[in-house]
């Protein structure tokens, strides 16, 4: 069966996940994280993708970006892959791929969903029990979005801008969002939509995209479908 293309709409945020092959580490030391971020920022700028949030975990990455053009995210990820993997392989004297197949990406379609995605991304190190708070993890966008660690390459999503009238009030409001844990149903839902590369948004937004593209936007049920065969027929 032909592989379905990803949903790719200019001006709409995408949650991107890329994992190391066989869940092996993609970053071994500080300079690896720094190099990836350098390549990420340069590729995003070159391919006109606005960076909103990110986290670099040991064996995978989460990114929240908005492309200005169709295909911008794919071109950005290809550029990162070529340059970062080449550098990583050269440094560690290895060959072959570093990533587990194609990256996964889900459209994130409205303000409430976008802010939840921000939190999901930056809370990854906490859920992994690597740090107690997102502020304690150096390889994420939390320092810029919530604190005073300015990164000129990060651009606020409109949903983030609505949090306050200026940078100080927005950061305070953003920090307040982390006072409560994410709903596990939302976490599971976002993961499923990203894995299946669907639309994570309100029903109204998804219906609009379905009408626009003529494609199925709902996720498939998890697990195998239950058999309807009567046990006496076996």
N, C-alpha and C positions, 0 to 999 in steps of 0.2 A: 504494500500500500504506500502511495506517495506520502511524503512527510508534509504535514500542513505547515504553511508559513506562519511565523509569529504574527500576532497582532502588532501593528506598527503604525502609530498615528502621530503626526507632527504636533508638537505643542502639548502632548499628554505624557505625564510621568510614567516611567517603567521601573518596576522592581526587578533587579537583575541578580542572579546567583550563578556563580561559577565555582566548581569544586575541583580539587586536585584529583588526579587519576588514582583510583583505588583508595581514595580518601587520604592520600599521602600528603605530607607537608608541602605547601607552596612557598613558605617563608621559613628560613632557618635562623636568621639573625637580623639585627636591627637594620642593616644596610639593605636587606631584601625588601622590607616594608617601605623603606624610603625610596628605593628604586621603583617599586610598583606605583607608589603615589605620584612620583615624578612622571612616569609614563601615562598614568591615568589622567592627570591634569592636562598634560600636553595633548593627548589624543582627544580628550573631551573638548578642548579649545579648538583644535584643528577641525574636528568634525561637527562642531556647533551643537554640543550636548551640554546642557546646564547641569552641573553637579549640585544635588541637594543634600544627600546624606550618603555615608559609606561606613563600612567596617571591614577591616582585614583580619580574618581569623587565621589560625595556624594552617588550616587545609582548605579554606574556601573564602570567598569574598561576597559581600552583599553591597549593592550599589543602588541608589535612587537617582535617576537622571531623567531629564526631559530633552528629547531630540527636537531640533528645529526642522528637520527634514526626514522623510521616510528613508530608512536605511542608515541613518546616522549612528544609531546604537550599534548595529552590526559592524560598521566600519570602525567605530571607536574600539570595540572589543577585539577586532582583528589586529588593529594597530598595537594595542597593548600586548596582545599575545605574541606577536612577532618579536617585539623588542624586549619584553620582559623575559619570555621563555629563552630567547637566545642568550641573554645576559646570564640568566640563572644556570643554564646548561654549561656555559663556558666557565663560569666561576666554580661550579661543583663537579666539572668534568663528567657530565652525564650527557645522554642523547635521548631523543624521543620527545614525546609530548609531556606536558606538565599537567594539562587540564583534562578533565573527564568529559570528553565529547563537547558538544555545543553548549554554550551558556543557556540558562533558562531565563525567561523574562515574562512578566505579567504587566499588563496595563493597570495603572492605579488611577481610578477615574473621578474622584471627588475629594473635597477638602478634608472631610473627616477620615476617609480612607488613607489619604496621603499622610496626615499627621500620625495615624496609627502605624503606618509603614516606617516613618521616621523613627518612631519609638522602638518598633520591632528590630530594626537594623542596629540601632545604638545600644539596645539591651542585650544583644547576642552574647557579649563577654560575661555578662551577669548570669544569664541562663546557663552558660557553660561553666559557671563557678570559677572563672578566672579572676574576677574582681568582685568587690561588694557593690560598687556603684559604677555607672557608665563613665563617670568623671575619672575613674581610676585606670581607664584603658587608653593608652596613647594612640592607638591606630584606628581611630574612628573620627567622625565629624562632630562628635558631641562637644568637644572643646570649643569649636567654632559656634555651633548652634545654641549651646547653653551657657558657655562661659566666655572668657575674654581672649581666647586663643584664635585670633583672626587668621583666616585662610582666604586670601583674595580670589581663589579659584572656585569657592563655593558660592552659589547663587541661591537666594531664598526662593522657595516655591511660593506662589500667591497665598496658599493656605497658611504658610508660616508668617507671612507679612501681616495677615489679618489678626495675629495674636496680640499686636500692640502698635502704638503710634510711632515708636522709635526703637532703636536697637536694645536699649536697656529694658524697656517694658516687654518687648518680645522675648528676650532671653529669660526674663523672670517668669513669664507665662509658660514658656517652653519647659523650664525646669519643673514647674508645678505639675506638668503632665506626667512626670516620672514619679510622682508621689504615690501613685497607685499602680499596681501590677497590671500588665496587659491581660485581658480576658483570654483564657486558653482557647476558647472557641474561635476568637479572632486570629490567634496565632496559627491554629490548625488550618483555618480557612485560607489565610494568606499563603501558607506553605503549599496547600493543595492547588490553589490557583496559579502559583508560580511554577510548580512542577508541571502542570498541564498547559501552562502558557495561555491562560484565559484572561478574562476581564474581571478584576477585583474592584467592584464598585456597587453603587446602588442598583436596584432592579431597573429603575427608570433609565439610568445611564447605559446599562447593559442592553436594554431593549433598543435604545437609540443606535448603539454600535451594531447590533444584530441587523437592524433595518438598513443601516448604511453599507455594511459589508456583505450581507447575505450569508453570514457564517454563524455557526453555533458558538455561543459565548459561554454557555454553562459548563461547569466541570462535570466530569464523569463520576459516578458513585465510586467510592473506594472499595477495593476488594472485588472478588469475582461475583457475578450475578448469581442469585440463588436459583437452583434448579427447580423447575416446575414439574419435573417428572414424578409421578406417584411412585412411592416405594414399592408397591406391588407390581409395577411394570418392570422392575429391575431384574 
